């Protein structure tokens, strides 16, 4: 799938927890539950990261392969790696956990929202549920991000629509681009990702020079597919300066972006 995407794009985004699909291949027992699947992926997270890095290098593409659960001293972080074509890797941790993550899996918040340095400027990531909290994305935009990547895992239409509507709102209020990649389809061999809903999409400002609904590209619902768009940061600068409205500039001064200090993730 990455080979197909790399023929048309320089930056590819895969869904949150996409690596969980590999759990049965690395588990030591046939019978499994969601916690056993997570434990197996955590035990092999270094190997999976090596595989992900090799894929990005082989296809010469910037790749965010969804998220990768990483074990840390008795608990788990849900981390999104951004991998450069030369093999360098930087991470963004999920900050707000869903009930399943915190109550069943024991996943904990990691580093606060940050930005990645890329050839196209600074970009940010809001992992699934994080996209539903405006102050997290706002901190990244104020740090210079013009594109927000949203890898997501949603097993109901309600869950997908929460992320979809939030992503569109973040694009509107910050006059930025937001790309969403959800898990889709059925995986009866898994407890974790047995059934998932959604479609990939790329959103932009809802203003002059952009589609009336802000949807720049959208894939088929509940079908494994890519959504492609050519994005130009200059178009954002233009609409922020001379749009019908100036949402990004008019963010109320009394509403703080967040209580976090923006930082730049360093590639290793």
Buried (B, 14 or more C-beta within 10 A) or exposed (E): EBEEBBEEBEBBBBBBBBBBBBBBEEBEEEEBEBEBBBBBBBEBBEEBBEEBBEBBBEBEBBBBBBBBBBBEEEEBBBBBBBBBBEEEBBBBBBBBBBEEBEEEBEBBBBBBBBBBBBEBEBBBBBBBBBBBBBEBBBBBBBBBBBBBBBBBBBBEEEBBEBBBEBBBBBBBBBBBBBBBBBBBEEBEEBBBBEBBBBBBBBBBBBBEEBEEEBBBBBBEBBEEBBBEBEBEBEBBEBBBEEBEBBBBEEBEEEEEBBEBEBEEBEBE
